[in-house]
Amino acid sequence: MLTADEIKIKARSLGFDLCGVAPAAGFAELEFLRTWLDNGYAGEMEYMSRTASRRADVRQLLPSARTVVALGTVYNTQQPYSTERADPDEAGIARYAWGADYHDIVGQRTRTLLEWMQDASPETFEAKTYVDTGPVQERVYAQYAGLGWIGKNTCVINPDLGSWLFLSEIICSLPLETDAPALDQCGTCTLCLEACPTDAFVEPWVLDATRCISYITIELKDAVPESSRIGVGSHVYGCDVCQDVCPWNADATQSSDDCWQPQAVFDRPRLTDLWQQPDEVLGPIVSHSALSHTGLLRLRRNIAVALGNAGSDEAVKALAEPVADESKRNPLVDSHVQWARNRVSKRS
């Protein structure tokens, strides 16, 4: 019979930094999702409500499921955290999006592990793999598989590796030996809650997504509400502040995997450099990265807001340049450009 230890050894050889096994059970933590949705914290993420029943238990996805092989991949690199950079003209891009699209890389590695399991197991079994986009509450199963605890900032934190982790999982019908769940080690620390630029945490472990910069810059499909624009600051895709300040990330493990090293265009770029990248250059880069979830138009929208917030001479000059790229002429982007121009003009 295929064992959990054999799977963990193989997972390590495929590039995974963590591997644990959780029972396919309906844990109490899974029930909080309904309360969170009822409070309106999901905003426009209607897919969360549509799939709420399936997210309540992995056995809704695979009735024969007995265990969940939870996997963690470190994506932290040597580049400084956003809280260590004070230049308002530097674009803020979430660390996970700097390199290759994790959906592709981690997804393929997870499927490769499953294929190996199927070849190595003397008995046939049913299984499904997921990487972030599926209706699975990954953090809960990662916690019960011993990968780490769910911190007050809602991220999974491993005491040795930190919280810069991509999560993926294999839900299967194999009766594997399970691991002990990870224990909470946040203690009395509230640094992440206090550091949030938009006060998005209602209380420890409860995030109002509608106030989170990641939601505003990534999930919002249309205009960024004017009441939220100043709070976005220089962030153009996501936000890492609540992880940057976490003590468990002070000496977090760094990955040497080429996949997670920042592409040149996303390596501490200046807002003006991103803005001035022509569509034919920036578009393909965005579409082949994690930023594809937002796309070029909404990225342009976000950059326009950030330029307005920066208000520097170079930002003012960039906003005043003739519009050549088609994406910048789009009504969604143009309305934010006009807002940015008005903002910098009032400050001059």
N, C-alpha and C positions, 0 to 999 in steps of 0.2 A: 504493500500500500504506500502511496506517495505520502511523505511526511511534511510537516510544516517547516522543519529544519532544512530539508532538501530544497524547498521552495525559496527559503530565505537566502540560501547560498547562491542559488541561480539568480535571484533578484539582484544581489550584490554584483554579480558578474555582468549584468545587463546595464548597470549604471545607477541603480536605485540605492539611496543612502539609508533608507529605512524600510523595513518590512515586518508586518505583524499580522496576527489573525484575530478577528473578532467573531463572536457568534452572530448569526443572522437573526437578531432578536429585535423586538419592539421596545427599545430603551425609553425611559421616561423623558430624556432630553429631546427625543424626536417629536414629542407632543407640543413643544414650545412654538414650533413653526406656525401652528394655527393661531395661537395668541398673537404672535408677531404680525401675521397677515391681517388679522382682525383689527389691529391697532393702526393699520395703514402704513406701516413702515416700509413696505415693498414699493410704494409709489407706482410707477408705470410698469413695473416688472410683472405683468399679468400672467406670464408663464408660470410664475411661482404659485399663484392661486390655482391655475388650471391643472397643475401637477401635484397639488398638495397631498392628495390621498396616496399617490404613488410614493411621494417623499416620506410618508409616515413610517414606512417599513420596506426594506429591500425585498421582502417576500411578495410585495405587490408587483415587483418587476420580474422576479424569478420565484414562483411558488415553491420550487424544490430546494431553494437555498438553505444551506445549513451553516455556512461560514462566509466571511468576507476577508479576502486577503488585501490588507490596506498597505499602500506603498507611498513613500515620501522621497522626493528628489530635491536636493538643495540647489537653489539658483543664485545664492548670494555671491557677489564678485567683489573685487578689491576696491572698486570705485566708492568714493565717500557717500555717506547717507545725505539725504536732502537737508536734514537739520544742521549739517556741517557746512552748507553752502548758503552764503548770504546774498549772492548776486541776484537781484530781482529780474534781470534780463536773461537768466538761465531758465530754460524750460523744464518744468517738473514732469517727469515721466516715470510711472511706477516701475520699480526695478524688474518685475517679472516680464515686462514687455521689451526690455532692452535687446534681448537676443532673439533666437529663433522662436517660432510659435510653439509654445509648450503643448498645445493640443496635438500637434503633429508628432513631436518628438516623444513626449511622455506617452501619448496614445499608442504609438508604434511599439515602444518598449513594453508597455503593458500587454499588448496583444501578443508580442513575441514570448513573453513569460507564460501567457495562457497556452499558447501553442506548444511550448515545451512541457507544460504540465499535462496537457492532453496526450502527448507522446510518451511521457514518463510514467503516467498512471496506468496500472494494470486493469483498472476498471474505468468504464466510461462515466462521464458526469456532465451535467449541464452547467453552463457558466455564461456570464456577461461581463464586459469590461466597460468602465466609465472613466472619463477624465473631465471633471468640472462641469461639462455641459449637460450631463444626464440628470434625471430626477432623483438624486441620491444626496442625503445629508452626510457628505464625506467626513466632515470634522467629527461627527459623533462616532462614526465607526472607526476613524483613526484613533480617537481617544480610547475606545474600548479594545483596540488592537495594541495599545501600549505605545503608539508613536509619539504621543504628547498630549498635554491637556489643552482644553479650550480656554484661552486667556480672556481677560476682561475686555480686550480689544477684539474678541471673537475669532482670533487666529489660533491655529494649533501651534503650541510651543513645545519644542523638544529641549530638555535641559542641557543636552550636549551640543545640539546643532542650531538652536535658535528657532525662529519662526519663518524663515525664508524658505518655505517648502511648497512644492507642487504636490498635490495629492491625487492619487488615482486608486482604483480598486478593481478587484476581480471578485464578483459575487458568484459563488459556486455551490454545488450540491455535495461537495466532499466533506466528510466528517473530520476535519483537521483539528489538531490540538490548538486551543486558543491561548492567547496571551493575557496577562493580567492588565487591567485598564490602567492608564496613566493617572496619577494623582495631581490635583491642582497645586501649583507652587507659586501662584501670584501673590499670595499672602495679603498684606495690607497695601501693597503698591498700587498707585492710581496714576502713574505718570502718563500712561497712554490716554486716559480719559481727559486729563488736564491739558494735554498737548494738542488735542484735536482742534484744528483751525476753525471749524464750523460748529463746535459743540454738538456733534452728531450722536454722542453716546447719551442715551436717556438715563442709563444707570449701568453699572458694571455688567458686561455680557449682553447688553441690549443696545443695538445700533439702529438708529432711525436712518435708514438708507437715503431717504429723501433729503437729508441734510448733509450727507457724506459727499466729499469731493469726488470720490470714485464713481458714485452713482451719477452725480451731476455731469461729469465729463465723459462718462462711458455709456450709461444706460439711457439717459434722456434722449429722445428721438428728435425733438423739435428745439425750440429756443430755450436757452438757459434763462430762468426767471431773473429779472433784473435785481431782485432782492438777494439773489445768490451769487451774482457775478463778482462782486468785490471779494467775497470770501474765498473764491477760487484761487485768487492770487496769481502765481505764475504756473500753476498746474495745468497741463494740457491733456494729460491722460493719467487718471488715477492719482493716488496719494499714498505715501508710505509713512507719514509722520508717526502714526500710532505704533508702527513697528520700529522705526528709527530710534525712538526713545526708550524702548523696552530694554531693561537691564539684561535680559537673557540674550539679547543681540549684541551686547557690548563686545563680546569676543566670539561672535557667531562663526561657524565654519564657513570657509569660502570654497566655492566650486572652481575646479580647473577645467571643467567641461567646456569645450569650445562652443557648444550650443548656447550657453547662457552668457557668454561674454558679449558686451554691448556692440551692436552694429555702429559704425562710425557716425551715422546720421543721428543716432539716439544716445551717443556718448557725451553727456553734458552739453547738449546743443544750446546755442543762444536762440531766443525766441525769433529774432529777426532772420537768423539763418534758416530756421524751419519754415518761417513764413515765406521766404524768398525762394525756397526750393520749388521749381516748376512742377506742375501736375504730372508731367510725363516721367519725372524722376521720383517724386515723393509717392505718387499713387501706387506704383508697383511694390514699393518697399512696404507701404502700409498694408496692402492686400496680402502680403506674404509674411505678416508678423501678427502678434497678438492684437495689435491695434486694428486689425481687420474687423473686430467686433464693433468698433466705432465707425471706421471708414474715413475716407479722405475729407468729405464735407464736414462732418462733425468735428474732426481734428482741426480743420481750418477755423471752424466756429470757436473752438476752445482757444486756439492760438490768438485769435482776434481779441477775445476777452482778456487774455493774459497780457497782451501788448497794451491794452487800455489800462490795466492795473499797474504795469511797469512804469509807464509814463516817462521813460527816459528819452533823451534826445534821439537815440537810434530807433526806439520804438515809435516815436512821433514821426520820424522820417519814413519808416517802413509803412506806416498807416497812410501816409500822404502820397505814396507812390502810385502811379497809374496802374490800374488793375489789368493784368494780362491773362492770368490763368482763369479758365472757365469756372473752376470750383469757387473762386473768390467772387465771381459775379452771381453766384447762386443766391437767391433771396434770403435763405437762412443765414448764410455767411455774411452777406452784405449788411443785414440788419445789425449784426454784432459788430461789424466794422464801424458802422455809423455810431453805435453806442460808444465804442472805444475812442473814436475821434472826438466825440463830445466830452468824454471823460478827461482826456488829456488836455483839451482846450480849456476846460474849466480850471485845470490845475496849473496852467501856464501863466 
